[in-house]
Amino acid sequence: MFGLGFPELAIIAIVAIVVFGPKKIPEIGGALGKTLRGFKEEMNSNQEEDSDV
């Protein structure tokens, strides 16, 4: 996963908790998940359109 190991992910998580606070993290995660899901759906629909042409 981008060459990140457990120590790097732990540091990123700690920094995120310090910056955003523990109550804001689930909201950010949910928004990120929705964004990535929408992006993936758009990419799949674009591939289907390209194969139809």
mmCIF entry with sequence, helices, sheets and N, C-alpha, C, O atoms, coordinates in Angstrom:
data_MODEL
# 
_entry.id   MODEL 
# 
_entity.id                         1 
_entity.type                       polymer 
_entity.pdbx_number_of_molecules   1 
# 
_entity_poly.entity_id                      1 
_entity_poly.type                           'polypeptide(L)' 
_entity_poly.nstd_linkage                   no 
_entity_poly.nstd_monomer                   no 
_entity_poly.pdbx_seq_one_letter_code       MFGLGFPELAIIAIVAIVVFGPKKIPEIGGALGKTLRGFKEEMNSNQEEDSDV 
_entity_poly.pdbx_seq_one_letter_code_can   MFGLGFPELAIIAIVAIVVFGPKKIPEIGGALGKTLRGFKEEMNSNQEEDSDV 
_entity_poly.pdbx_strand_id                 A 
# 
loop_
_entity_poly_seq.entity_id 
_entity_poly_seq.num 
_entity_poly_seq.mon_id 
_entity_poly_seq.hetero 
1 1  MET n 
1 2  PHE n 
1 3  GLY n 
1 4  LEU n 
1 5  GLY n 
1 6  PHE n 
1 7  PRO n 
1 8  GLU n 
1 9  LEU n 
1 10 ALA n 
1 11 ILE n 
1 12 ILE n 
1 13 ALA n 
1 14 ILE n 
1 15 VAL n 
1 16 ALA n 
1 17 ILE n 
1 18 VAL n 
1 19 VAL n 
1 20 PHE n 
1 21 GLY n 
1 22 PRO n 
1 23 LYS n 
1 24 LYS n 
1 25 ILE n 
1 26 PRO n 
1 27 GLU n 
1 28 ILE n 
1 29 GLY n 
1 30 GLY n 
1 31 ALA n 
1 32 LEU n 
1 33 GLY n 
1 34 LYS n 
1 35 THR n 
1 36 LEU n 
1 37 ARG n 
1 38 GLY n 
1 39 PHE n 
1 40 LYS n 
1 41 GLU n 
1 42 GLU n 
1 43 MET n 
1 44 ASN n 
1 45 SER n 
1 46 ASN n 
1 47 GLN n 
1 48 GLU n 
1 49 GLU n 
1 50 ASP n 
1 51 SER n 
1 52 ASP n 
1 53 VAL n 
# 
_struct_asym.id          A 
_struct_asym.entity_id   1 
# 
loop_
_struct_conf.conf_type_id 
_struct_conf.id 
_struct_conf.pdbx_PDB_helix_id 
_struct_conf.beg_label_comp_id 
_struct_conf.beg_label_asym_id 
_struct_conf.beg_label_seq_id 
_struct_conf.pdbx_beg_PDB_ins_code 
_struct_conf.end_label_comp_id 
_struct_conf.end_label_asym_id 
_struct_conf.end_label_seq_id 
_struct_conf.pdbx_end_PDB_ins_code 
_struct_conf.beg_auth_comp_id 
_struct_conf.beg_auth_asym_id 
_struct_conf.beg_auth_seq_id 
_struct_conf.end_auth_comp_id 
_struct_conf.end_auth_asym_id 
_struct_conf.end_auth_seq_id 
_struct_conf.pdbx_PDB_helix_class 
_struct_conf.details 
_struct_conf.pdbx_PDB_helix_length 
HELX_P HELX_P1 AA1 PHE A 6  ? PHE A 20 ? PHE A 6  PHE A 20 1 ? 15 
HELX_P HELX_P2 AA2 ILE A 25 ? ASP A 52 ? ILE A 25 ASP A 52 1 ? 28 
# 
_struct_conf_type.id          HELX_P 
_struct_conf_type.criteria    ? 
_struct_conf_type.reference   ? 
# 
loop_
_atom_site.group_PDB 
_atom_site.id 
_atom_site.type_symbol 
_atom_site.label_atom_id 
_atom_site.label_alt_id 
_atom_site.label_comp_id 
_atom_site.label_asym_id 
_atom_site.label_entity_id 
_atom_site.label_seq_id 
_atom_site.pdbx_PDB_ins_code 
_atom_site.Cartn_x 
_atom_site.Cartn_y 
_atom_site.Cartn_z 
_atom_site.occupancy 
_atom_site.B_iso_or_equiv 
_atom_site.pdbx_formal_charge 
_atom_site.auth_seq_id 
_atom_site.auth_comp_id 
_atom_site.auth_asym_id 
_atom_site.auth_atom_id 
_atom_site.pdbx_PDB_model_num 
ATOM 1   N N  . MET A 1 1  ? 0.848   -1.177 0.000   1.00 0.00 ? 1  MET A N  1 
ATOM 2   C CA . MET A 1 1  ? 0.000   0.000  0.000   1.00 0.00 ? 1  MET A CA 1 
ATOM 3   C C  . MET A 1 1  ? 0.892   1.239  0.000   1.00 0.00 ? 1  MET A C  1 
ATOM 4   O O  . MET A 1 1  ? 1.140   1.817  1.058   1.00 0.00 ? 1  MET A O  1 
ATOM 5   N N  . PHE A 1 2  ? 1.364   1.643  -1.137  1.00 0.00 ? 2  PHE A N  1 
ATOM 6   C CA . PHE A 1 2  ? 2.199   2.819  -1.318  1.00 0.00 ? 2  PHE A CA 1 
ATOM 7   C C  . PHE A 1 2  ? 3.492   2.726  -0.526  1.00 0.00 ? 2  PHE A C  1 
ATOM 8   O O  . PHE A 1 2  ? 4.097   3.757  -0.230  1.00 0.00 ? 2  PHE A O  1 
ATOM 9   N N  . GLY A 1 3  ? 3.933   1.536  -0.176  1.00 0.00 ? 3  GLY A N  1 
ATOM 10  C CA . GLY A 1 3  ? 5.175   1.385  0.560   1.00 0.00 ? 3  GLY A CA 1 
ATOM 11  C C  . GLY A 1 3  ? 5.090   1.826  2.010   1.00 0.00 ? 3  GLY A C  1 
ATOM 12  O O  . GLY A 1 3  ? 6.120   2.060  2.643   1.00 0.00 ? 3  GLY A O  1 
ATOM 13  N N  . LEU A 1 4  ? 3.874   1.945  2.550   1.00 0.00 ? 4  LEU A N  1 
ATOM 14  C CA . LEU A 1 4  ? 3.714   2.359  3.946   1.00 0.00 ? 4  LEU A CA 1 
ATOM 15  C C  . LEU A 1 4  ? 3.599   1.126  4.826   1.00 0.00 ? 4  LEU A C  1 
ATOM 16  O O  . LEU A 1 4  ? 2.816   0.215  4.554   1.00 0.00 ? 4  LEU A O  1 
ATOM 17  N N  . GLY A 1 5  ? 4.386   1.118  5.873   1.00 0.00 ? 5  GLY A N  1 
ATOM 18  C CA . GLY A 1 5  ? 4.310   0.042  6.839   1.00 0.00 ? 5  GLY A CA 1 
ATOM 19  C C  . GLY A 1 5  ? 3.465   0.448  8.029   1.00 0.00 ? 5  GLY A C  1 
ATOM 20  O O  . GLY A 1 5  ? 2.903   1.543  8.063   1.00 0.00 ? 5  GLY A O  1 
ATOM 21  N N  . PHE A 1 6  ? 3.379   -0.447 9.008   1.00 0.00 ? 6  PHE A N  1 
ATOM 22  C CA . PHE A 1 6  ? 2.581   -0.170 10.197  1.00 0.00 ? 6  PHE A CA 1 
ATOM 23  C C  . PHE A 1 6  ? 3.068   1.049  10.970  1.00 0.00 ? 6  PHE A C  1 
ATOM 24  O O  . PHE A 1 6  ? 2.241   1.848  11.408  1.00 0.00 ? 6  PHE A O  1 
ATOM 25  N N  . PRO A 1 7  ? 4.383   1.229  11.157  1.00 0.00 ? 7  PRO A N  1 
ATOM 26  C CA . PRO A 1 7  ? 4.824   2.416  11.910  1.00 0.00 ? 7  PRO A CA 1 
ATOM 27  C C  . PRO A 1 7  ? 4.401   3.733  11.241  1.00 0.00 ? 7  PRO A C  1 
ATOM 28  O O  . PRO A 1 7  ? 3.994   4.675  11.922  1.00 0.00 ? 7  PRO A O  1 
ATOM 29  N N  . GLU A 1 8  ? 4.500   3.792  9.918   1.00 0.00 ? 8  GLU A N  1 
ATOM 30  C CA . GLU A 1 8  ? 4.103   5.012  9.216   1.00 0.00 ? 8  GLU A CA 1 
ATOM 31  C C  . GLU A 1 8  ? 2.609   5.263  9.343   1.00 0.00 ? 8  GLU A C  1 
ATOM 32  O O  . GLU A 1 8  ? 2.184   6.396  9.564   1.00 0.00 ? 8  GLU A O  1 
ATOM 33  N N  . LEU A 1 9  ? 1.805   4.202  9.203   1.00 0.00 ? 9  LEU A N  1 
ATOM 34  C CA . LEU A 1 9  ? 0.359   4.349  9.336   1.00 0.00 ? 9  LEU A CA 1 
ATOM 35  C C  . LEU A 1 9  ? -0.032  4.773  10.744  1.00 0.00 ? 9  LEU A C  1 
ATOM 36  O O  . LEU A 1 9  ? -0.960  5.562  10.923  1.00 0.00 ? 9  LEU A O  1 
ATOM 37  N N  . ALA A 1 10 ? 0.672   4.252  11.744  1.00 0.00 ? 10 ALA A N  1 
ATOM 38  C CA . ALA A 1 10 ? 0.392   4.636  13.127  1.00 0.00 ? 10 ALA A CA 1 
ATOM 39  C C  . ALA A 1 10 ? 0.694   6.114  13.353  1.00 0.00 ? 10 ALA A C  1 
ATOM 40  O O  . ALA A 1 10 ? -0.070  6.809  14.022  1.00 0.00 ? 10 ALA A O  1 
ATOM 41  N N  . ILE A 1 11 ? 1.795   6.590  12.802  1.00 0.00 ? 11 ILE A N  1 
ATOM 42  C CA . ILE A 1 11 ? 2.140   8.010  12.950  1.00 0.00 ? 11 ILE A CA 1 
ATOM 43  C C  . ILE A 1 11 ? 1.103   8.882  12.257  1.00 0.00 ? 11 ILE A C  1 
ATOM 44  O O  . ILE A 1 11 ? 0.688   9.903  12.805  1.00 0.00 ? 11 ILE A O  1 
ATOM 45  N N  . ILE A 1 12 ? 0.678   8.491  11.058  1.00 0.00 ? 12 ILE A N  1 
ATOM 46  C CA . ILE A 1 12 ? -0.351  9.247  10.336  1.00 0.00 ? 12 ILE A CA 1 
ATOM 47  C C  . ILE A 1 12 ? -1.645  9.280  11.140  1.00 0.00 ? 12 ILE A C  1 
ATOM 48  O O  . ILE A 1 12 ? -2.291  10.324 11.226  1.00 0.00 ? 12 ILE A O  1 
ATOM 49  N N  . ALA A 1 13 ? -2.032  8.146  11.733  1.00 0.00 ? 13 ALA A N  1 
ATOM 50  C CA . ALA A 1 13 ? -3.256  8.084  12.530  1.00 0.00 ? 13 ALA A CA 1 
ATOM 51  C C  . ALA A 1 13 ? -3.159  8.996  13.758  1.00 0.00 ? 13 ALA A C  1 
ATOM 52  O O  . ALA A 1 13 ? -4.113  9.702  14.083  1.00 0.00 ? 13 ALA A O  1 
ATOM 53  N N  . ILE A 1 14 ? -2.030  8.981  14.424  1.00 0.00 ? 14 ILE A N  1 
ATOM 54  C CA . ILE A 1 14 ? -1.850  9.828  15.609  1.00 0.00 ? 14 ILE A CA 1 
ATOM 55  C C  . ILE A 1 14 ? -1.922  11.304 15.229  1.00 0.00 ? 14 ILE A C  1 
ATOM 56  O O  . ILE A 1 14 ? -2.561  12.094 15.924  1.00 0.00 ? 14 ILE A O  1 
ATOM 57  N N  . VAL A 1 15 ? -1.279  11.673 14.145  1.00 0.00 ? 15 VAL A N  1 
ATOM 58  C CA . VAL A 1 15 ? -1.314  13.067 13.695  1.00 0.00 ? 15 VAL A CA 1 
ATOM 59  C C  . VAL A 1 15 ? -2.740  13.460 13.322  1.00 0.00 ? 15 VAL A C  1 
ATOM 60  O O  . VAL A 1 15 ? -3.176  14.567 13.640  1.00 0.00 ? 15 VAL A O  1 
ATOM 61  N N  . ALA A 1 16 ? -3.478  12.564 12.649  1.00 0.00 ? 16 ALA A N  1 
ATOM 62  C CA . ALA A 1 16 ? -4.862  12.867 12.275  1.00 0.00 ? 16 ALA A CA 1 
ATOM 63  C C  . ALA A 1 16 ? -5.727  13.073 13.514  1.00 0.00 ? 16 ALA A C  1 
ATOM 64  O O  . ALA A 1 16 ? -6.565  13.975 13.538  1.00 0.00 ? 16 ALA A O  1 
ATOM 65  N N  . ILE A 1 17 ? -5.535  12.254 14.539  1.00 0.00 ? 17 ILE A N  1 
ATOM 66  C CA . ILE A 1 17 ? -6.317  12.400 15.770  1.00 0.00 ? 17 ILE A CA 1 
ATOM 67  C C  . ILE A 1 17 ? -5.981  13.726 16.461  1.00 0.00 ? 17 ILE A C  1 
ATOM 68  O O  . ILE A 1 17 ? -6.870  14.405 16.975  1.00 0.00 ? 17 ILE A O  1 
ATOM 69  N N  . VAL A 1 18 ? -4.708  14.087 16.468  1.00 0.00 ? 18 VAL A N  1 
ATOM 70  C CA . VAL A 1 18 ? -4.314  15.347 17.101  1.00 0.00 ? 18 VAL A CA 1 
ATOM 71  C C  . VAL A 1 18 ? -4.872  16.539 16.333  1.00 0.00 ? 18 VAL A C  1 
ATOM 72  O O  . VAL A 1 18 ? -5.354  17.497 16.937  1.00 0.00 ? 18 VAL A O  1 
ATOM 73  N N  . VAL A 1 19 ? -4.809  16.484 15.013  1.00 0.00 ? 19 VAL A N  1 
ATOM 74  C CA . VAL A 1 19 ? -5.233  17.622 14.195  1.00 0.00 ? 19 VAL A CA 1 
ATOM 75  C C  . VAL A 1 19 ? -6.755  17.757 14.171  1.00 0.00 ? 19 VAL A C  1 
ATOM 76  O O  . VAL A 1 19 ? -7.281  18.850 14.379  1.00 0.00 ? 19 VAL A O  1 
ATOM 77  N N  . PHE A 1 20 ? -7.464  16.657 13.921  1.00 0.00 ? 20 PHE A N  1 
ATOM 78  C CA . PHE A 1 20 ? -8.913  16.719 13.728  1.00 0.00 ? 20 PHE A CA 1 
ATOM 79  C C  . PHE A 1 20 ? -9.715  16.410 14.988  1.00 0.00 ? 20 PHE A C  1 
ATOM 80  O O  . PHE A 1 20 ? -10.866 16.832 15.099  1.00 0.00 ? 20 PHE A O  1 
ATOM 81  N N  . GLY A 1 21 ? -9.144  15.701 15.915  1.00 0.00 ? 21 GLY A N  1 
ATOM 82  C CA . GLY A 1 21 ? -9.866  15.295 17.113  1.00 0.00 ? 21 GLY A CA 1 
ATOM 83  C C  . GLY A 1 21 ? -10.566 13.968 16.894  1.00 0.00 ? 21 GLY A C  1 
ATOM 84  O O  . GLY A 1 21 ? -10.944 13.639 15.770  1.00 0.00 ? 21 GLY A O  1 
ATOM 85  N N  . PRO A 1 22 ? -10.739 13.206 17.961  1.00 0.00 ? 22 PRO A N  1 
ATOM 86  C CA . PRO A 1 22 ? -11.303 11.855 17.820  1.00 0.00 ? 22 PRO A CA 1 
ATOM 87  C C  . PRO A 1 22 ? -12.764 11.839 17.391  1.00 0.00 ? 22 PRO A C  1 
ATOM 88  O O  . PRO A 1 22 ? -13.217 10.839 16.833  1.00 0.00 ? 22 PRO A O  1 
ATOM 89  N N  . LYS A 1 23 ? -13.515 12.908 17.630  1.00 0.00 ? 23 LYS A N  1 
ATOM 90  C CA . LYS A 1 23 ? -14.928 12.914 17.250  1.00 0.00 ? 23 LYS A CA 1 
ATOM 91  C C  . LYS A 1 23 ? -15.122 13.214 15.771  1.00 0.00 ? 23 LYS A C  1 
ATOM 92  O O  . LYS A 1 23 ? -16.144 12.840 15.196  1.00 0.00 ? 23 LYS A O  1 
ATOM 93  N N  . LYS A 1 24 ? -14.168 13.875 15.154  1.00 0.00 ? 24 LYS A N  1 
ATOM 94  C CA . LYS A 1 24 ? -14.292 14.283 13.749  1.00 0.00 ? 24 LYS A CA 1 
ATOM 95  C C  . LYS A 1 24 ? -13.801 13.193 12.791  1.00 0.00 ? 24 LYS A C  1 
ATOM 96  O O  . LYS A 1 24 ? -14.192 13.188 11.624  1.00 0.00 ? 24 LYS A O  1 
ATOM 97  N N  . ILE A 1 25 ? -12.961 12.282 13.254  1.00 0.00 ? 25 ILE A N  1 
ATOM 98  C CA . ILE A 1 25 ? -12.359 11.254 12.398  1.00 0.00 ? 25 ILE A CA 1 
ATOM 99  C C  . ILE A 1 25 ? -13.421 10.387 11.700  1.00 0.00 ? 25 ILE A C  1 
ATOM 100 O O  . ILE A 1 25 ? -13.303 10.182 10.492  1.00 0.00 ? 25 ILE A O  1 
ATOM 101 N N  . PRO A 1 26 ? -14.454 9.864  12.391  1.00 0.00 ? 26 PRO A N  1 
ATOM 102 C CA . PRO A 1 26 ? -15.459 9.042  11.677  1.00 0.00 ? 26 PRO A CA 1 
ATOM 103 C C  . PRO A 1 26 ? -16.206 9.817  10.590  1.00 0.00 ? 26 PRO A C  1 
ATOM 104 O O  . PRO A 1 26 ? -16.539 9.255  9.547   1.00 0.00 ? 26 PRO A O  1 
ATOM 105 N N  . GLU A 1 27 ? -16.470 11.106 10.829  1.00 0.00 ? 27 GLU A N  1 
ATOM 106 C CA . GLU A 1 27 ? -17.139 11.914 9.810   1.00 0.00 ? 27 GLU A CA 1 
ATOM 107 C C  . GLU A 1 27 ? -16.253 12.059 8.579   1.00 0.00 ? 27 GLU A C  1 
ATOM 108 O O  . GLU A 1 27 ? -16.734 11.961 7.450   1.00 0.00 ? 27 GLU A O  1 
ATOM 109 N N  . ILE A 1 28 ? -14.977 12.289 8.790   1.00 0.00 ? 28 ILE A N  1 
ATOM 110 C CA . ILE A 1 28 ? -14.040 12.432 7.678   1.00 0.00 ? 28 ILE A CA 1 
ATOM 111 C C  . ILE A 1 28 ? -13.926 11.111 6.921   1.00 0.00 ? 28 ILE A C  1 
ATOM 112 O O  . ILE A 1 28 ? -13.892 11.096 5.690   1.00 0.00 ? 28 ILE A O  1 
ATOM 113 N N  . GLY A 1 29 ? -13.868 10.013 7.656   1.00 0.00 ? 29 GLY A N  1 
ATOM 114 C CA . GLY A 1 29 ? -13.789 8.697  7.019   1.00 0.00 ? 29 GLY A CA 1 
ATOM 115 C C  . GLY A 1 29 ? -15.016 8.396  6.174   1.00 0.00 ? 29 GLY A C  1 
ATOM 116 O O  . GLY A 1 29 ? -14.900 7.864  5.070   1.00 0.00 ? 29 GLY A O  1 
ATOM 117 N N  . GLY A 1 30 ? -16.186 8.734  6.687   1.00 0.00 ? 30 GLY A N  1 
ATOM 118 C CA . GLY A 1 30 ? -17.417 8.510  5.929   1.00 0.00 ? 30 GLY A CA 1 
ATOM 119 C C  . GLY A 1 30 ? -17.465 9.347  4.670   1.00 0.00 ? 30 GLY A C  1 
ATOM 120 O O  . GLY A 1 30 ? -17.861 8.859  3.611   1.00 0.00 ? 30 GLY A O  1 
ATOM 121 N N  . ALA A 1 31 ? -17.069 10.595 4.775   1.00 0.00 ? 31 ALA A N  1 
ATOM 122 C CA . ALA A 1 31 ? -17.054 11.468 3.600   1.00 0.00 ? 31 ALA A CA 1 
ATOM 123 C C  . ALA A 1 31 ? -16.038 10.974 2.568   1.00 0.00 ? 31 ALA A C  1 
ATOM 124 O O  . ALA A 1 31 ? -16.307 10.994 1.367   1.00 0.00 ? 31 ALA A O  1 
ATOM 125 N N  . LEU A 1 32 ? -14.889 10.537 3.037   1.00 0.00 ? 32 LEU A N  1 
ATOM 126 C CA . LEU A 1 32 ? -13.874 10.015 2.131   1.00 0.00 ? 32 LEU A CA 1 
ATOM 127 C C  . LEU A 1 32 ? -14.369 8.755  1.434   1.00 0.00 ? 32 LEU A C  1 
ATOM 128 O O  . LEU A 1 32 ? -14.148 8.579  0.236   1.00 0.00 ? 32 LEU A O  1 
ATOM 129 N N  . GLY A 1 33 ? -15.040 7.875  2.178   1.00 0.00 ? 33 GLY A N  1 
ATOM 130 C CA . GLY A 1 33 ? -15.588 6.654  1.585   1.00 0.00 ? 33 GLY A CA 1 
ATOM 131 C C  . GLY A 1 33 ? -16.623 6.952  0.517   1.00 0.00 ? 33 GLY A C  1 
ATOM 132 O O  . GLY A 1 33 ? -16.622 6.326  -0.542  1.00 0.00 ? 33 GLY A O  1 
ATOM 133 N N  . LYS A 1 34 ? -17.510 7.907  0.787   1.00 0.00 ? 34 LYS A N  1 
ATOM 134 C CA . LYS A 1 34 ? -18.524 8.283  -0.208  1.00 0.00 ? 34 LYS A CA 1 
ATOM 135 C C  . LYS A 1 34 ? -17.878 8.871  -1.457  1.00 0.00 ? 34 LYS A C  1 
ATOM 136 O O  . LYS A 1 34 ? -18.301 8.592  -2.579  1.00 0.00 ? 34 LYS A O  1 
ATOM 137 N N  . THR A 1 35 ? -16.860 9.678  -1.252  1.00 0.00 ? 35 THR A N  1 
ATOM 138 C CA . THR A 1 35 ? -16.164 10.292 -2.378  1.00 0.00 ? 35 THR A CA 1 
ATOM 139 C C  . THR A 1 35 ? -15.480 9.238  -3.236  1.00 0.00 ? 35 THR A C  1 
ATOM 140 O O  . THR A 1 35 ? -15.585 9.263  -4.462  1.00 0.00 ? 35 THR A O  1 
ATOM 141 N N  . LEU A 1 36 ? -14.779 8.311  -2.591  1.00 0.00 ? 36 LEU A N  1 
ATOM 142 C CA . LEU A 1 36 ? -14.095 7.264  -3.341  1.00 0.00 ? 36 LEU A CA 1 
ATOM 143 C C  . LEU A 1 36 ? -15.083 6.343  -4.048  1.00 0.00 ? 36 LEU A C  1 
ATOM 144 O O  . LEU A 1 36 ? -14.826 5.902  -5.168  1.00 0.00 ? 36 LEU A O  1 
ATOM 145 N N  . ARG A 1 37 ? -16.211 6.049  -3.403  1.00 0.00 ? 37 ARG A N  1 
ATOM 146 C CA . ARG A 1 37 ? -17.232 5.208  -4.018  1.00 0.00 ? 37 ARG A CA 1 
ATOM 147 C C  . ARG A 1 37 ? -17.799 5.884  -5.270  1.00 0.00 ? 37 ARG A C  1 
ATOM 148 O O  . ARG A 1 37 ? -17.962 5.241  -6.308  1.00 0.00 ? 37 ARG A O  1 
ATOM 149 N N  . GLY A 1 38 ? -18.096 7.167  -5.170  1.00 0.00 ? 38 GLY A N  1 
ATOM 150 C CA . GLY A 1 38 ? -18.598 7.911  -6.315  1.00 0.00 ? 38 GLY A CA 1 
ATOM 151 C C  . GLY A 1 38 ? -17.583 7.972  -7.436  1.00 0.00 ? 38 GLY A C  1 
ATOM 152 O O  . GLY A 1 38 ? -17.941 7.836  -8.606  1.00 0.00 ? 38 GLY A O  1 
ATOM 153 N N  . PHE A 1 39 ? -16.317 8.176  -7.094  1.00 0.00 ? 39 PHE A N  1 
ATOM 154 C CA . PHE A 1 39 ? -15.261 8.215  -8.096  1.00 0.00 ? 39 PHE A CA 1 
ATOM 155 C C  . PHE A 1 39 ? -15.152 6.870  -8.808  1.00 0.00 ? 39 PHE A C  1 
ATOM 156 O O  . PHE A 1 39 ? -15.011 6.819  -10.030 1.00 0.00 ? 39 PHE A O  1 
ATOM 157 N N  . LYS A 1 40 ? -15.219 5.786  -8.045  1.00 0.00 ? 40 LYS A N  1 
ATOM 158 C CA . LYS A 1 40 ? -15.114 4.446  -8.630  1.00 0.00 ? 40 LYS A CA 1 
ATOM 159 C C  . LYS A 1 40 ? -16.297 4.168  -9.557  1.00 0.00 ? 40 LYS A C  1 
ATOM 160 O O  . LYS A 1 40 ? -16.119 3.588  -10.628 1.00 0.00 ? 40 LYS A O  1 
ATOM 161 N N  . GLU A 1 41 ? -17.499 4.576  -9.156  1.00 0.00 ? 41 GLU A N  1 
ATOM 162 C CA . GLU A 1 41 ? -18.677 4.386  -10.000 1.00 0.00 ? 41 GLU A CA 1 
ATOM 163 C C  . GLU A 1 41 ? -18.546 5.167  -11.301 1.00 0.00 ? 41 GLU A C  1 
ATOM 164 O O  . GLU A 1 41 ? -18.906 4.663  -12.364 1.00 0.00 ? 41 GLU A O  1 
ATOM 165 N N  . GLU A 1 42 ? -18.036 6.385  -11.227 1.00 0.00 ? 42 GLU A N  1 
ATOM 166 C CA . GLU A 1 42 ? -17.841 7.195  -12.439 1.00 0.00 ? 42 GLU A CA 1 
ATOM 167 C C  . GLU A 1 42 ? -16.809 6.552  -13.359 1.00 0.00 ? 42 GLU A C  1 
ATOM 168 O O  . GLU A 1 42 ? -16.989 6.535  -14.576 1.00 0.00 ? 42 GLU A O  1 
ATOM 169 N N  . MET A 1 43 ? -15.743 6.030  -12.793 1.00 0.00 ? 43 MET A N  1 
ATOM 170 C CA . MET A 1 43 ? -14.721 5.377  -13.612 1.00 0.00 ? 43 MET A CA 1 
ATOM 171 C C  . MET A 1 43 ? -15.298 4.150  -14.311 1.00 0.00 ? 43 MET A C  1 
ATOM 172 O O  . MET A 1 43 ? -15.008 3.913  -15.484 1.00 0.00 ? 43 MET A O  1 
ATOM 173 N N  . ASN A 1 44 ? -16.113 3.368  -13.601 1.00 0.00 ? 44 ASN A N  1 
ATOM 174 C CA . ASN A 1 44 ? -16.730 2.190  -14.200 1.00 0.00 ? 44 ASN A CA 1 
ATOM 175 C C  . ASN A 1 44 ? -17.711 2.571  -15.289 1.00 0.00 ? 44 ASN A C  1 
ATOM 176 O O  . ASN A 1 44 ? -17.770 1.901  -16.320 1.00 0.00 ? 44 ASN A O  1 
ATOM 177 N N  . SER A 1 45 ? -18.485 3.633  -15.090 1.00 0.00 ? 45 SER A N  1 
ATOM 178 C CA . SER A 1 45 ? -19.453 4.043  -16.107 1.00 0.00 ? 45 SER A CA 1 
ATOM 179 C C  . SER A 1 45 ? -18.734 4.585  -17.333 1.00 0.00 ? 45 SER A C  1 
ATOM 180 O O  . SER A 1 45 ? -19.201 4.392  -18.456 1.00 0.00 ? 45 SER A O  1 
ATOM 181 N N  . ASN A 1 46 ? -17.593 5.268  -17.135 1.00 0.00 ? 46 ASN A N  1 
ATOM 182 C CA . ASN A 1 46 ? -16.826 5.762  -18.269 1.00 0.00 ? 46 ASN A CA 1 
ATOM 183 C C  . ASN A 1 46 ? -16.229 4.608  -19.071 1.00 0.00 ? 46 ASN A C  1 
ATOM 184 O O  . ASN A 1 46 ? -16.155 4.689  -20.297 1.00 0.00 ? 46 ASN A O  1 
ATOM 185 N N  . GLN A 1 47 ? -15.808 3.548  -18.408 1.00 0.00 ? 47 GLN A N  1 
ATOM 186 C CA . GLN A 1 47 ? -15.259 2.393  -19.106 1.00 0.00 ? 47 GLN A CA 1 
ATOM 187 C C  . GLN A 1 47 ? -16.342 1.685  -19.911 1.00 0.00 ? 47 GLN A C  1 
ATOM 188 O O  . GLN A 1 47 ? -16.085 1.202  -21.014 1.00 0.00 ? 47 GLN A O  1 
ATOM 189 N N  . GLU A 1 48 ? -17.562 1.624  -19.356 1.00 0.00 ? 48 GLU A N  1 
ATOM 190 C CA . GLU A 1 48 ? -18.659 1.007  -20.087 1.00 0.00 ? 48 GLU A CA 1 
ATOM 191 C C  . GLU A 1 48 ? -19.015 1.831  -21.321 1.00 0.00 ? 48 GLU A C  1 
ATOM 192 O O  . GLU A 1 48 ? -19.309 1.260  -22.371 1.00 0.00 ? 48 GLU A O  1 
ATOM 193 N N  . GLU A 1 49 ? -18.997 3.149  -21.221 1.00 0.00 ? 49 GLU A N  1 
ATOM 194 C CA . GLU A 1 49 ? -19.294 4.012  -22.356 1.00 0.00 ? 49 GLU A CA 1 
ATOM 195 C C  . GLU A 1 49 ? -18.228 3.843  -23.434 1.00 0.00 ? 49 GLU A C  1 
ATOM 196 O O  . GLU A 1 49 ? -18.548 3.808  -24.622 1.00 0.00 ? 49 GLU A O  1 
ATOM 197 N N  . ASP A 1 50 ? -16.965 3.739  -23.029 1.00 0.00 ? 50 ASP A N  1 
ATOM 198 C CA . ASP A 1 50 ? -15.893 3.571  -23.994 1.00 0.00 ? 50 ASP A CA 1 
ATOM 199 C C  . ASP A 1 50 ? -15.990 2.238  -24.737 1.00 0.00 ? 50 ASP A C  1 
ATOM 200 O O  . ASP A 1 50 ? -15.671 2.160  -25.924 1.00 0.00 ? 50 ASP A O  1 
ATOM 201 N N  . SER A 1 51 ? -16.429 1.196  -24.038 1.00 0.00 ? 51 SER A N  1 
ATOM 202 C CA . SER A 1 51 ? -16.528 -0.103 -24.690 1.00 0.00 ? 51 SER A CA 1 
ATOM 203 C C  . SER A 1 51 ? -17.734 -0.163 -25.640 1.00 0.00 ? 51 SER A C  1 
ATOM 204 O O  . SER A 1 51 ? -17.754 -0.985 -26.556 1.00 0.00 ? 51 SER A O  1 
ATOM 205 N N  . ASP A 1 52 ? -18.735 0.697  -25.430 1.00 0.00 ? 52 ASP A N  1 
ATOM 206 C CA . ASP A 1 52 ? -19.901 0.737  -26.306 1.00 0.00 ? 52 ASP A CA 1 
ATOM 207 C C  . ASP A 1 52 ? -19.584 1.408  -27.635 1.00 0.00 ? 52 ASP A C  1 
ATOM 208 O O  . ASP A 1 52 ? -20.232 1.124  -28.642 1.00 0.00 ? 52 ASP A O  1 
ATOM 209 N N  . VAL A 1 53 ? -18.600 2.289  -27.646 1.00 0.00 ? 53 VAL A N  1 
ATOM 210 C CA . VAL A 1 53 ? -18.298 3.084  -28.853 1.00 0.00 ? 53 VAL A CA 1 
ATOM 211 C C  . VAL A 1 53 ? -17.486 2.293  -29.813 1.00 0.00 ? 53 VAL A C  1 
ATOM 212 O O  . VAL A 1 53 ? -17.135 2.792  -30.882 1.00 0.00 ? 53 VAL A O  1 
# 
